[in-house]
């Protein structure tokens, strides 16, 4: 192949890739599905339904939307998000429901809750566990992590993909973050 033909082929590559990227999502590829994660030993069923999960620590509000992973845009209404994390001292409550709660998505798949920024413990980075259940969808257990946490690189699981690492903004004393979940 001569130099001129090679350069012409290189310039055509972006044109070829654009349509295929668009087709991948419309054809039902799993490009946007939220990564599964281990449930871990601290899950406890039957957490109470509440929008304020924990109050002792740095206040945090997480909001987002649960969407179908096959098209990356259809909202999942009435999904139940079972949420749990450690307390401000790095401990999980296995006797009661401190640091635990359930929220339900609205008709547009939107949810929000207030809790605390959980501390790191051991080599684990700061994280919040989620178990999402919705009619007609596979149950998903996952975790979210926080941008800038140095323990993400040291985590024994080493599986915090970028879409599950969220940035936090500050609104006075409240930290806020956005976490969309794709089933």
C-alpha positions as CSV (number, residue, x, y, z in Angstrom):
1,X,0.0,0.0,0.0
2,X,1.4,3.4,-0.9
3,X,1.5,6.4,1.4
4,X,-1.4,8.3,-0.3
5,X,-3.8,5.3,0.0
6,X,-2.8,4.8,3.6
7,X,-3.6,8.4,4.5
8,X,-6.9,8.3,2.6
9,X,-7.9,5.2,4.7
10,X,-6.9,6.9,7.9
11,X,-9.1,9.9,7.2
12,X,-12.0,7.6,6.5
13,X,-11.9,5.8,9.8
14,X,-13.7,8.5,11.8
15,X,-16.5,8.5,9.2
16,X,-16.9,4.8,9.5
17,X,-16.9,4.8,13.3
18,X,-19.5,7.4,13.9
19,X,-22.5,5.4,12.4
20,X,-21.5,2.3,14.2
21,X,-21.3,4.0,17.6
22,X,-24.8,5.3,17.1
23,X,-26.0,1.8,16.0
24,X,-24.5,0.1,19.0
25,X,-26.8,1.8,21.5
26,X,-29.9,1.6,19.3
27,X,-29.2,-2.1,18.7
28,X,-29.3,-3.0,22.4
29,X,-25.6,-3.2,23.2
30,X,-24.7,-3.2,26.9
31,X,-22.6,-0.1,26.6
32,X,-24.4,1.8,29.3
33,X,-25.4,-1.0,31.7
34,X,-24.2,-0.2,35.2
35,X,-21.5,-2.7,36.3
36,X,-22.4,-5.3,38.9
37,X,-20.6,-5.5,42.1
38,X,-20.4,-7.8,45.1
39,X,-23.2,-7.6,47.7
40,X,-20.6,-8.0,50.4
41,X,-21.2,-9.4,53.9
42,X,-23.1,-6.4,55.2
43,X,-26.4,-6.5,53.2
44,X,-29.5,-6.8,55.4
45,X,-33.0,-7.2,53.9
46,X,-36.1,-5.3,54.8
47,X,-34.6,-1.8,55.3
48,X,-37.2,0.8,56.0
49,X,-38.5,3.1,53.2
50,X,-37.1,6.6,53.8
51,X,-35.4,9.5,52.1
52,X,-33.1,10.3,54.9
53,X,-30.8,7.3,55.5
54,X,-28.1,8.7,57.9
55,X,-27.5,12.0,59.6
56,X,-24.4,11.7,61.8
57,X,-21.6,12.9,59.5
58,X,-21.0,15.1,56.5
59,X,-24.4,15.5,54.8
60,X,-24.7,14.1,51.3
61,X,-27.6,14.1,48.8
62,X,-27.5,11.6,45.9
63,X,-30.0,12.0,43.1
64,X,-30.3,10.2,39.8
65,X,-32.4,8.2,37.4
66,X,-32.9,4.5,36.9
67,X,-32.9,3.7,33.1
68,X,-33.1,0.6,30.9
69,X,-29.7,-0.6,29.9
70,X,-30.8,-1.9,26.5
71,X,-31.5,1.6,25.1
72,X,-29.8,3.7,27.7
73,X,-32.8,6.2,27.9
74,X,-36.1,4.6,28.9
75,X,-36.9,5.5,32.6
76,X,-37.7,2.6,35.0
77,X,-40.6,3.8,37.2
78,X,-41.3,2.2,40.6
79,X,-37.9,0.6,41.0
80,X,-36.9,-0.1,44.5
81,X,-33.3,1.0,45.5
82,X,-32.1,-0.8,48.6
83,X,-29.2,1.4,49.9
84,X,-26.6,0.7,52.6
85,X,-23.3,2.0,53.8
86,X,-21.2,2.2,56.9
87,X,-21.7,4.8,59.6
88,X,-19.4,7.8,60.3
89,X,-17.0,5.4,62.2
90,X,-16.7,2.9,59.4
91,X,-19.1,0.3,61.0
92,X,-22.1,-1.4,59.4
93,X,-25.2,-1.8,61.7
94,X,-26.2,-5.4,61.6
95,X,-28.6,-5.1,64.6
96,X,-30.8,-2.3,63.3
97,X,-31.1,-0.2,60.2
98,X,-28.6,2.7,60.7
99,X,-27.1,3.6,57.4
100,X,-29.8,1.6,55.5
101,X,-32.9,2.5,53.6
102,X,-35.0,2.0,50.5
103,X,-36.2,4.6,48.1
104,X,-38.6,4.2,45.1
105,X,-38.2,5.8,41.7
106,X,-41.0,8.1,40.5
107,X,-42.8,7.8,37.1
108,X,-39.7,9.1,35.3
109,X,-37.3,6.7,37.1
110,X,-35.9,9.6,39.2
111,X,-34.8,9.1,42.8
112,X,-33.0,11.0,45.6
113,X,-32.0,10.5,49.2
114,X,-30.0,12.2,51.9
115,X,-27.3,10.5,53.9
116,X,-23.7,11.1,54.9
117,X,-20.4,10.8,53.0
118,X,-19.3,7.4,54.3
119,X,-15.7,7.2,55.5
120,X,-13.2,4.8,54.0
121,X,-12.3,1.8,56.2
122,X,-9.3,-0.5,55.9
123,X,-8.2,-0.3,52.3
124,X,-11.8,0.2,51.0
125,X,-12.6,3.5,49.4
126,X,-15.7,5.5,50.4
127,X,-18.6,3.8,48.8
128,X,-22.4,3.2,49.0
129,X,-24.1,-0.1,48.1
130,X,-27.2,-0.4,46.0
131,X,-29.5,-3.3,45.2
132,X,-32.1,-2.3,42.5
133,X,-35.2,-4.3,41.8
134,X,-37.8,-3.4,39.2
135,X,-40.6,-5.4,37.5
136,X,-39.4,-7.0,34.3
137,X,-35.7,-6.2,35.0
138,X,-32.9,-8.2,36.4
139,X,-31.9,-7.3,39.9
140,X,-28.7,-5.3,40.1
141,X,-26.3,-5.0,43.0
142,X,-23.7,-2.3,42.6
143,X,-21.7,0.3,44.4
144,X,-20.9,3.9,43.8
145,X,-17.5,5.5,44.6
146,X,-16.3,9.1,45.0
147,X,-13.9,10.9,42.7
148,X,-10.6,11.8,44.3
149,X,-10.7,9.0,46.8
150,X,-7.1,7.7,47.0
151,X,-8.2,4.3,48.2
152,X,-10.0,3.6,44.8
153,X,-6.6,2.5,43.5
154,X,-5.9,0.4,46.6
155,X,-9.3,-1.3,46.8
156,X,-9.0,-5.1,47.0
157,X,-11.9,-5.5,44.5
158,X,-10.2,-3.2,41.9
159,X,-13.4,-2.9,39.9
160,X,-14.6,0.6,40.3
161,X,-15.3,1.5,36.7
162,X,-15.4,5.2,35.8
163,X,-19.2,5.4,35.5
164,X,-19.6,4.4,39.1
165,X,-17.1,7.1,40.4
166,X,-19.1,10.3,40.9
167,X,-17.9,13.8,41.6
168,X,-19.4,15.8,44.4
169,X,-20.4,19.4,44.5
170,X,-20.7,21.5,47.6
171,X,-23.9,23.5,48.5
172,X,-23.0,25.2,51.8
173,X,-22.5,22.2,54.2
174,X,-24.2,19.7,51.9
175,X,-22.3,17.6,49.3
176,X,-24.4,16.6,46.3
177,X,-23.8,13.9,43.6
178,X,-25.5,12.5,40.5
179,X,-25.6,8.7,40.0
180,X,-27.7,7.3,37.1
181,X,-28.2,3.6,37.1
182,X,-28.7,1.5,34.0
183,X,-30.4,-1.9,34.4
